[in-house]
Amino acid sequence: MAGATITFARWADGRWADGRRAGCRWRHGFAVWRRCAVLLRALAEAPDLRLRVLVGEDALDRTIDGVYTTDLLDPRRYLTGGEIVLTGLMWRRAPADSEAFVATLTAAGVMALAAGDAAFGLVPDDLVDACRRHGLPLFEVPVDVSFAAITEKVLAARLTQSSGPGSAVARLRALAGGQVLGGAGAAVGLAAVLDVAASEFGVAGWVISAAGRLVAGAPAAPGRPARAALAAAWLGAAALPVTVVTDGMPYSLFGVTGEPAHRLAGWFLAVAGDQAGWDADRRAIAAELAAAAAGYRARHEEARRAVRAAADDALARVLGRPAGGDPGDPQIAAALRRCGLAPGLPLIAVAMTVGPAGPRSAQADGNSPGVGPYEPAWPQVARVLLEEMLPAPVAGVSGCEAVALVPGGGVLDRIESVTGALAGAYGPVAGMADAVTAARGTLGLAFGVSVLSGQAGEEGTQAGGGEAGHGAGGYAAGWTVAGIGRALARARQARQVAALLGGGVRVVDAAGLGSVELLLATAPAEARRAFRASLLSPLLDYDADHGTELVRTLRVFLDCSGSWTKAAEAMFVHVNSLRYRMRRVEELTGRDLGSLADQAALLLALRLPGPAVLARGSDPPEPPGGQRSP
């Protein structure tokens, strides 16, 4: 006999591909269901089968789509791929036959082999070795276990889906909606739905936010770097679903609908595997998981509504607080504490705008984030992004901006990590295709950050409107309303400077607002080029023509604060030689190096990058602790 085989017809819209209605059909005496999706582990761990794993302990999470029984040495014409093959080894006449048999199975896409003991009393070593060479999982079937029992076990695993794969979708939908076993009940969490999809149907998925936060998912979730890479790919994808590969693993990305609709404020579903090769059943399960995630997101947004309203009110009162008022303002402090802002902790203030990148001045004004699609929703998008990327923030909307207060401790590193990942999708130069709006172009994400040190003692009031503690240096640890107001003002100012730097992701720390480099970065590129060329081109040309080092000499002289002795020592030249060179600099530039103003102008010119760099659209070097522009 050639062998008995279970095959699986394609399922769509409640029918098999041959037109028959959902239910059981038979071939060679065995019931057939489409999309078995049974894990090898389920067979290996079945106590009544007592299968022994000889090869492939690390491959038991493979899924099988069929069962085929054969004693042919070359059964390839009967194989369709994805099966577990059952054999009594009657084809084996010599040890070399094992290599030929296993090579045929792996070439046909067989997922595993189960060999019986009846013929030889054990599974021959040559078959074990062949399976190990080809990476094919191999089970030993005890002599008293029939192949029919294994087949029935595979089918029984799907009998709970009595109407075929459509009931997999129905089961997931019932779980998400609280309809379990025909009765009403509470809807389970999203994590439970994803876990059932992975454990029962072999579809492992994870819901992830644009900031790379794991919302929920099956076990063995991708790590933070992989999630950041998936989020960047999702943000930059021109169309969905899309398949991406990270850490050598393919993932299929699906959007999760909800409000705000922009991807920056959204979630997506990452499903293990390449959707290009999926059948309709697996696609239907993935679509149902995305729908379940959308329902969960809608409930999440509804639950956040009151929290956000309270945050908007408290932050508006801080920002609208008149100058000279009570630094502690107990009423505002109480409102902040009700929002979850604990006293006695150092805080970081963050301000952010999102919008289409336009002229440098378009987003600098705190009242005008720019014109483009989603303009009314941009502040809400920014707020949601801050909620996703920051731990336990109090986030609100003020005008075109989203502002947030967050307890310190690793927050700056977190901001840099997330904005660095976002730059992978938006960059400071390249734009992205937004499949939601169908509008292509660079977005501007401008962040301003200000650290509020825990020094409430300078206010002469109690920390956080409550009891004052004392930390190092004798200062009261915590925050005051006045201190929060100043930190938010500095963060908003830093955000305006970040917006001046151009499109893409830009982060400016308020601590760096006094840096010369940051000031230069906000000037238009053409103005920077013209300023540098007017002062340094004569020196650069002279050095090129005569082989001199006037530009280097000028740089060292200014770095030494105009000290002739120190500059000469640094250059390893005599002071008279240095004076000669500097006179030549004055002649060529028309500037007086005895003038502090002229020294400052030349120093600024030297801080600007050269024409070759500026021609590529680059900005001046990043200042330490200042601009964190990727």
Order of alpha helices (4+ residues) and beta strands (2+ residues): beta-beta-beta-beta-beta-alpha-beta-beta-beta-beta-alpha-beta-alpha-beta-alpha-alpha-beta-beta-alpha-beta-beta-alpha-beta-beta-beta-alpha-alpha-beta-alpha-beta-beta-alpha-beta-beta-beta-alpha-beta-alpha-alpha-alpha-alpha-alpha-alpha-alpha
